[in-house]
């Protein structure tokens, strides 16, 4: 696997750890800001559980295409300590796990994040343990498919973010909206993303063009 620092993806802004209440955040959002809606989920996007499936999930991750068929991308700020043993449930929907539950083995983070938590490098890759399925030892990508890594999105690009807000036995949410740049970061505006959406992918025709994170770990809307 190439060193993480050579992979070109980017991060930025939707609601993650906003200290404002929902009404205050709504009042400060630009007119016409869309709102994320619930749906039945995507096989390549899932919830990360740091304390077992009976506890609340805490972040979002997605399957990215790799030679080993066993990698996820998420936000670096999601990882506090060693994530080995964390569980990933792709396509999680109201407690259902249609593609199984997979175990994190290790993590890869950019040196720029490890050395100083540079928010431009707020991403991480997680290596997932393979599973025996139908007599074969398979990677998660063999079961769910995967999105390819893209480049940082351009201004006015359309992206769809699929995320899991903090919780358990809940629905995934999605929002399709337009990218702009703020303080050097690609960004988009959408209500309805709260803590737990960190690491969720910006999807664009089969590519991951970014993840929620970065400046202020995402912002307020």
Order of alpha helices (4+ residues) and beta strands (2+ residues): beta-alpha-beta-beta-beta-beta-beta-beta-alpha-beta-beta-beta-alpha-beta-beta-beta-beta-beta-beta-beta
